[in-house]
Amino acid sequence: MKVPYNYKEYNFDKDIKKIISKNIRKYRKMRGLTQEQLALYTDRSFEFIRRIESEKGRKGLSVETLWRVATVLEVSIDDLFKEED
């Protein structure tokens, strides 16, 4: 079967949820906010924010929630995706 475009394989091995989780925690602490404050300012529940940052209960985020979190933490959304060296 001939593919009508140039096929390229991508490596999706990174645990993007873990990277985002660590960055949210890092920027939240840099801003001096508690999980409760981040929940309040983003109009999300404390339990939801706790699970976002948790190793065990890590949860996916909607684009809207990413935008709200980035706005409150005063970072760009792409900062939440950056992997630390």
N, C-alpha and C positions, 0 to 999 in steps of 0.2 A: 504494500500500500504506500503510495507516494503522498507525503505530507506537503500541502501547498504553501508552506512557509518554512523558515529556518527554525528547526526545533532546537531548543536549548534546555538543558537540565539544570535545575536549581537545587541548592543544598538547603533544606529546611530543618537541619538537625538541631539548630539552636533552640533552647527552651525560652522562647520569647516571653512567656508569662513570668518566668523567673526573673528575667532581665527587667521587665516593666515593674514587677513587684519590688525589686531591690531599689530601683530608681525612685519610685514613689516614696518609699520609706526614707531614702537618703534625702530627697528634697523636702519632704515633710519635716524631718528633724532639722534640716538647715534653716527652715523658716520658723522653727520653734513652735510648731503646731502639734497638738495631740491627735490621735486617731479620731477622737470625739469631735474636735474642732473641724478637721477635714471633712468628716461626715456632715456636720452642720452646714458648712460653707458650700459643699457640693450638692446638698439636698439628697444625700444618700444615708443609709442607716449606718450606725456604728459597726454593726455586725458585718455588713457588706465591706466596709473599709478594712476591718480586721482580717477578713478572709482574703482580700486582695493582697495584703502584706504577709499572710501566713504561708509557711512552707507546706503545711499539710492541706490546708483548705483553699489553696490558690484558686482564684476564680478569674474567668475571662471578663473582659470589659467591653462595653459598647463604645462606639466612636464618641457618642455624646458624653459618656462618663470620662473617657480619656481627655476630652476637651475641657470638661469642668475641672478635673483634677489639675491639669496643666495650667489652667487659668488661675486657680486658687494658689498653686505653688509658684506661680510667676515664672514658668519655664515654657519652652515650646514643646509641642507634642513630640517632636523628633528627639528631644532630650530624654524622654521616657523610654525610648527604644535603644539608646546608646549602651553598648556593652563596655564595662570597665576593663581596662587592661590588667 
